[in-house]
Amino acid sequence: MKLRPLGDRVVLQYQKAEEKTQSGIILPDSAKERPQEAVVIAVGSGTDEEGKAVEMHVKPGDKVIYSKYAGTEVKLDDEEYIIVEQSDLIAIVE
């Protein structure tokens, strides 16, 4: 499976949600909150809606934090991804 984003979009793969709290309480699936941290899987060509070149600040393999309500969720081959615009990325985790 290959996802190739268009324009200034970025494909992210979710990181695993925490299985238990810091105090050791195991969380059921319904109580787990989706993390806002993900790994960049693919990066678009770097053009905006008018076709102007946009510098892409991330590359595949980067860990990033993205806006909470950003993007489009996609499920392919039993894997969950989120496709966001580069402007929805908040930070690169180093």
C-alpha positions as CSV (number, residue, x, y, z in Angstrom):
1,M,0.0,0.0,0.0
2,K,1.3,3.4,-0.9
3,L,-0.3,6.7,-0.2
4,R,1.0,9.7,-2.1
5,P,-0.4,13.0,-0.8
6,L,-1.0,15.9,-3.1
7,G,0.1,19.5,-2.8
8,D,1.2,20.5,0.7
9,R,-0.5,17.6,2.5
10,V,1.3,15.1,4.7
11,V,0.3,11.5,5.5
12,L,0.8,10.6,9.2
13,Q,0.6,7.3,11.0
14,Y,-0.8,7.4,14.5
15,Q,1.4,6.3,17.5
16,K,0.0,3.8,19.9
17,A,-2.3,5.2,22.6
18,E,-1.3,4.8,26.2
19,E,-2.5,1.5,27.6
20,K,-2.4,2.6,31.2
21,T,-2.2,5.8,33.3
22,Q,0.9,6.9,35.1
23,S,-0.6,5.5,38.3
24,G,-1.0,2.1,36.7
25,I,-4.7,2.0,35.8
26,I,-5.3,0.0,32.6
27,L,-7.5,2.0,30.2
28,P,-10.2,0.3,28.1
29,D,-10.3,1.1,24.4
30,S,-13.3,3.4,24.9
31,A,-11.4,5.6,27.4
32,K,-8.2,6.0,25.3
33,E,-7.7,9.4,23.8
34,R,-6.1,9.5,20.4
35,P,-2.6,11.0,20.7
36,Q,-1.7,14.1,18.7
37,E,1.8,12.8,18.0
38,A,2.4,10.8,14.8
39,V,5.1,9.8,12.4
40,V,5.3,11.3,8.9
41,I,4.8,8.5,6.3
42,A,4.7,10.6,3.1
43,V,5.0,14.2,2.0
44,G,3.3,16.0,-0.9
45,S,5.0,17.8,-3.8
46,G,4.9,21.1,-2.0
47,T,2.4,23.2,-3.9
48,D,-0.5,25.3,-2.6
49,E,-4.0,25.6,-4.0
50,E,-2.9,28.2,-6.6
51,G,0.0,26.0,-7.7
52,K,2.7,28.1,-6.1
53,A,5.7,26.3,-4.6
54,V,5.6,25.8,-0.8
55,E,8.6,24.7,1.2
56,M,7.9,21.4,3.0
57,H,9.4,21.4,6.5
58,V,9.0,17.7,7.2
59,K,10.2,14.5,5.7
60,P,9.2,10.8,6.1
61,G,10.2,9.4,9.4
62,D,9.8,12.7,11.4
63,K,7.8,12.6,14.5
64,V,5.3,15.5,14.6
65,I,2.5,17.0,16.8
66,Y,-0.6,18.1,14.8
67,S,-3.7,20.1,15.6
68,K,-6.3,18.2,17.6
69,Y,-9.2,18.4,15.0
70,A,-7.1,18.5,11.8
71,G,-7.0,16.2,8.9
72,T,-8.9,13.4,7.3
73,E,-8.7,9.9,8.9
74,V,-8.1,7.0,6.5
75,K,-7.9,3.3,7.1
76,L,-6.0,1.1,4.6
77,D,-4.8,-2.4,5.0
78,D,-5.8,-2.5,8.7
79,E,-3.6,0.6,9.4
80,E,-5.0,4.0,10.4
81,Y,-3.6,7.2,8.9
82,I,-4.4,10.8,9.0
83,I,-3.9,13.2,6.1
84,V,-3.2,16.8,7.1
85,E,-2.1,20.0,5.5
86,Q,1.4,21.1,6.5
87,S,-0.1,24.2,8.2
88,D,-1.9,21.8,10.6
89,L,1.5,20.6,11.9
90,I,2.5,22.3,15.2
91,A,5.9,20.9,15.9
92,I,8.6,18.4,15.0
93,V,9.6,16.1,18.0
94,E,13.3,15.7,18.2
